[in-house]
Amino acid sequence: MNIELQTRALTVSKEQVPGIITLNPADVLTADVDKKHRNRMLYLAMILGNGYKSKVQITFETIDGPRRVETTVWATTERNVMLKGGITIPVNSIYLVEY
């Protein structure tokens, strides 16, 4: 699934994210183990962003299909990931977090 997503996901800028995000109550991941892994990766991305100003790639679902953004993660909650500039991505729309 990761390779398929990586080839299908179009790269967008952080500033484009608010216009393409959809609020979908269903999670894009179905397995609990995948959800736990995503949460760990988001936490590490937050540590990298705050401590080292490092960027990560986040692949997420939109109404037009998967998209990828390279950004710094400033904070994570149970429901959202906060990026610089007050931009948020719902956690349940995130497929991958890569360093």
C-alpha positions in Angstrom: 0.0 0.0 0.0 2.8 2.4 0.8 4.4 2.2 -2.7 1.0 2.6 -4.4 0.2 5.7 -2.3 3.7 7.2 -2.9 3.2 6.9 -6.7 -0.4 8.2 -6.7 0.0 11.0 -4.2 0.5 14.4 -5.7 2.8 16.8 -3.8 1.1 20.0 -2.6 2.4 23.0 -0.6 1.5 23.5 3.0 -0.5 26.6 2.0 -2.8 24.5 -0.3 -3.8 22.1 2.4 -6.8 24.0 3.8 -8.5 24.1 0.4 -8.3 20.4 -0.3 -8.8 18.8 3.1 -12.2 17.0 3.7 -13.8 16.3 7.0 -14.5 12.6 6.8 -15.6 10.8 9.9 -14.2 7.5 8.7 -10.5 6.7 9.2 -8.4 6.0 6.2 -6.7 3.3 8.2 -8.7 0.3 9.3 -6.2 -1.8 11.4 -5.6 -0.8 15.0 -1.9 -1.5 14.6 -1.7 0.9 11.7 -3.4 3.6 13.7 -1.1 3.1 16.6 1.9 3.3 14.3 0.6 6.5 12.7 0.1 8.1 16.2 3.7 7.2 17.1 5.0 8.6 13.9 3.1 11.8 14.4 4.4 12.2 17.9 8.0 11.7 16.6 7.3 14.2 13.8 6.2 16.8 16.5 9.4 16.2 18.4 11.5 16.6 15.3 9.6 19.8 14.3 9.8 21.5 17.7 13.3 20.3 18.7 15.1 20.3 15.4 12.9 22.2 13.0 12.9 19.1 10.8 10.4 18.5 8.1 8.4 15.3 7.4 6.3 14.1 4.6 2.6 13.5 5.4 0.5 11.6 2.9 -3.2 12.2 3.4 -6.6 11.7 1.7 -8.5 14.5 0.0 -11.7 14.7 -2.1 -9.4 14.4 -5.2 -7.3 11.5 -3.9 -4.1 11.2 -1.9 -1.8 14.2 -1.5 1.6 14.6 0.1 3.0 17.6 1.9 6.5 18.3 3.2 6.1 20.3 6.4 7.1 20.9 10.0 4.7 19.4 12.5 4.2 21.8 15.5 1.6 19.9 17.5 -0.6 16.8 17.5 -3.9 16.1 19.2 -6.1 13.1 19.2 -7.9 14.5 16.2 -5.6 17.0 14.4 -2.1 17.7 13.3 -1.1 21.4 13.5 1.3 22.8 11.0 3.0 26.2 10.9 0.5 29.0 10.2 -2.4 27.4 12.0 -3.0 24.8 9.3 -4.5 21.5 10.5 -4.9 18.1 9.0 -7.3 15.6 10.6 -5.5 12.6 11.9 -8.0 10.2 10.5 -7.2 11.4 6.9 -3.4 10.6 7.3 -2.0 7.5 5.7 1.7 7.9 6.1 4.3 10.0 8.0 7.8 9.8 6.6 11.1 11.3 7.8 
